[in-house]
Amino acid sequence: MAVVNYAKKEIQFKIVYYGPGLCGKTTNLQIVHEKMPGDAKGKMSSLATSQDRTLFFDFLPLKSDAIEGYTTKFQMYTVPGQVKYNSTRKLVLRNCDGVVFVADSQVKKMPENIESLQNLDENLKEQGSSIDEMPLVFQYNKRDMKNVAPVEYMDFLINNGPIRMPVVNGVACDGEGVFDTLNAISKLVLHDFIQKKNQG
């Protein structure tokens, strides 16, 4: 849920990168943080547990001037990849304005993609939202790997709701698709905010 600070003329949005373990969520944020100019980014922080090296999420405000008279800031988070850390996933997902679902394109990873997407849907519903209502972009990552699923097959498996969500193909470790994904989710989040503001 966007936070509007009228005194500072600032609107803060929260974007969460979701998906199975080792699919490229953290790599996306690291690439964005590395390439952004110094004055447009905050410090990247991470939290980890002793039990799992992939369990951490990052905080990264990005500034952009999109709503007249206001500075828009994007706080970007990743969730832990393993479903067993669901309480942390729920905490990170709380009050988010948009989700990037990073799917691993390898055929053998399709069950993990489906499980993680179902988990996202359950957690959103628990918070009074749903995949169909939430601004959402799919990034089909690791397109450079051997034995990747065709995009049409991935659409059939995971992008099969009543509304087709935008899809970006990526090779996050090379930076490919990373900023296209960020631009796509940023536009959706801003559009959703403006639409709700006009309705309310």
Secondary structure by P-SEA (a helix, b strand, c coil): cccccccccbbbbbbbbbbcccccaaaaaaaaaaacccccccbbbbbbcccccccbbbbbbbbbcccccbbbbbbbbbccccccaaaaaaaaaccccbbbbbbcccccaaaaaaaaaaaaaaaaaaacccccccbbbbbbccccccccccaaaaaacccccccccbbbbbccccccaaaaaaaaaaaaaaaaaaaaaaac
